Amino acid sequence: MIVVKAGGRVIKNNFDGLIESIISYVTSKKDSKLIFVHGGGDQVTELSKKLGIEPKFVTSPEGIRSRYTTKEELEVFIMVMSLISRQVVSKVSSYIPSIGITGADGRSVIAERKKKIIILDERGRKRIIEGGYTGKIKEVNTVVINSLFSTFNLIVFSPLAYDPQENTLLNVDGDQMAFGLASSLKADSLVVLTDVDGVLVNNSVISHLTITEAKELAMKIGPGMNRKLLMSAEAVEKGVKKVIISNGLVNDAINNALNGKGTVIE
């Protein structure tokens, strides 16, 4: 079983190519199982602005930039992610038994809403603010997910987890969802598809990293990729055989990554 995560820009710019790659991978291998986690942040931003909701982003003390999800934007987030999920399922269903879900379905992914978060303000000072409707994954129900695999070869996951304490969906972002699922299910591979060829240092792709090397490089590299590297190292520590950060804008991006094109952390 493999987990594939495609960011919003990849979804937006290479949707048909991704669909072809999913079909190619699943149909070429007997009894193959794939979890596809999609992003859609750019699409959420576009729709929010059309609806008169100004998107807000915050930066953590570690330099990680993320979306601040208000209650209004959570509703937009749910709409956009549901649309993308249904689009994927409708395109592949003629070829692959597939289903699209969120963490609320079967309580498959449980999260806790962040009540308070620490951010850096415009002057670089630390501030504590209300957490909004973002969450941290606390539990993945592997029994539910594995039972779905007895019927479906493809599970499309929107990056929405469920908070049972507050009975609400939460934005957990695509990376956290993909890494959480892969780690809990001990995936053979986690493929992270981005809009670059892999982890770049001095404009060259680093082809291979150990856990230690990934953690060290995360301290030196730019926002966004640093988080992916830290989460990759943690996923491998938790039992994922390897994480591949690769380009999602190329032909047959999934098999391209599995063939070693990109940065492999193992």
N, C-alpha and C positions, 0 to 999 in steps of 0.2 A: 504494500500500500504506500502510495506517495501523496504528499500534500503539495499543492501548487498555489502560490499567492501571486496575483497580478495587481499591480498598483493602478490607480485611477487613470494615469496618463497612458499606460499600456492598454487598458480597456478602451479608452477613448480613441486611440490612434491605430490600434491593431486588433479590433474586436473580431472581425471575420477570420483573421489569421490565427487568433487564439482558439476560436471554435474549431477550426480545421486541425489544429495541433492536439486539442483534447480528444477529438474523434480518432485521430491517427494513433495516439498513444493507447487509448483504451481498447480500440478494436484490433490492434496488432498483437496484443498479448492476452492469452487465455486467462480468464478470471482476474484480470487486472482491476484494481480498485484505486480510485482517485478522489481526493477531496480538493475542490477548487474554491479558494477564498479570494474574493474580488474586493478591490477598493472602489473608489468613486468620489474621492474628495473634490476633484476639480468640478465634477458634475454637480455636487452638492453646493459648491460655491456659486456656480452659475445660476442654479435655480433659486438659491437664497436671495441673490441680488435682484432677480426678476420679481421676487415676491416682496421686495423691500426690506429684507433682513440682511443686515451687514455682517458678514462672517467675521469672527474674531479668532485670532491666534495668539498663543502665549508661548513663552520660552522658559524652560525649567532652569534651575541653577546649573545643571549639567550641560546646558546649551542645546537641549532638545526642543525643537519647535513643534507644537501640536495644535490641533483645532480645539477651541473652547466651545463646548456644545451647550447652548442654552436650551430651554424647553421648546422654544419655537423652532430652533434649528434641528433639534432631535426629530421633530415631525418631518422636516424636509429630508433629513438623513434617512429616515425609515422609508419614505416615498422613493427616493432615488435608489437606495440599495435593493428595495423590493423589485423595482423596475429592471435593474441590471440582472438580478437573479433570475427573473422570469424570462428575460431575453435569452440568457444563456441556456436555460432548460428547454425553451421552445426550439432553439436552433439544433440541439443535440439529441432530442428525444426520439427522433426517427432512427437513430443509430445506436444509442446507448440508453439502457434503463437508468433514469436520472431523477433526482428530486432536489428542490431548492428549499433551504430552511434557514432559520435564525437560531440563536441560542435558547429562545423561548420555546421552540418546538421540542416537545419531550423533555423540557428542562435540560437540554443537551449541553449547554455551556452557561454556567452560573457565574455571575460577577457581582461585585459590590460597588455601589456608587461612591466616588471619591467626595467626601463631604467638604474637605478643604484641600487646596493645593498650594504649593509654594512656587511663585514665579519670579522672574526678574522684570522690573518695570522698565520704562523707557530710559531711566537714568542708571540702569544696571543694579538697582537695589532689590533685595529680596522682599517680597510681600506675600502675605497669606490671603487668599481669596476663596470665595465659595467654589466648590468643585464642579458645579454644573452637572451635565448628564453624561459624563464619561465614567468609565468603570475599569476595574482591574479584575481579570479573570481569577476566580477562586477554585473552580472545579469544572472538569470536563467529564461528562457522563459517557464513558467509553462503552458501557453496556448498550445504551441506546444507539450510539453511532454504529457499533459493530452489528447490531441487529438490523439496521438499515442496509448495511452492506450484504445481508443475506438476500436482499431483493434488488438493490440498486448497485450499479458499478460506479456511478458518479454521484457525489453529494456536493451541491453548490452551497457554500456557506456565505451569507452576508455577515459583515463584521459587527453584528449586533448580539450582545449577550443579554442574559436575563437576571434581573435583581429581584429575588423572591421576597425580600424584606419590604421593598417599595412597590412591588408589582409593576415594574416598568422595564422596557428595553433600554439598553445603554450602548453608547458608542464605545467600542473597545479598539477600534481601528484595525485595518487588515493585517498588519504585521503581528499585533498581539494575538489576534484570533488564529492566524496560521501557525505561529510558534507554539501557542498553547495546545492546539489540536495535535500538531506533529509530536510534541513532547509527550503528551498524555498517551497517545496511541503508539508511541515508539515507531514512528514511520521509517521506512527504508530510506527515503530521501525527502527533503523539503526543498522545493525549488522556489526561489524568490525572484520573480521577474520584474525588472526595473527598466528605466529608459537609458541605461548605460550598459557596457559590455561586462561589467563586474566591478570589483573594488579597484579603483584607480589610484595609483601613487606615481607622481611625476608623469601623468598621462599614459601610464602603462598598466595593464591589467595584472594584478597579483593572482597567479593561477591556483595557488594552494596555501592554506594557512592551518596551523594547528590551533587548538583551543587557546593556548597561551599567547600565540602570535596574534590571534584575532582580538583578544582582550587588550593587548598592548597597542595594536594599531588603532583600536577604537578611541584611545586616548589622544590620538594625534590627527585623526581624520575629521572631515567636516560634519555638520549636523545632518541627520537623516541616515547616512551610511554608518555613523558611529553606533547608533541604536541597533541597526540591523546586525552589525558585527557582534555586539554584546549579547543580543538575543540568540544569534547563531551559536556562539560558544556555549551558552547556557543550554540550548536545545541538544547539542551533541553530548554535553555532560549528563543530560537526563535520558539519553538512550536513542536519540535520532542518529542513524548511521552517518549521514552527511547532510550538510546544507550547501546548496549551490546558489550563488547570487549571479544572475545572468541577464542578458538582454531579452526583453519581451517583445521587441519591435521587429525581430527577424523572422524569417520563414521557419515554421515548425519549432517554435521557441522552446517547447517542453523537451522534445527529444534532443534539440541542440544543447540545452543545459545538461541533460542526463548523459550526454556524450562528452561532458567535461569542458564545454565552452563557457567560461566565466570564472568565478572564484569559488573554489571548493574548500569548505571548512569541515574537517574531520579529525 
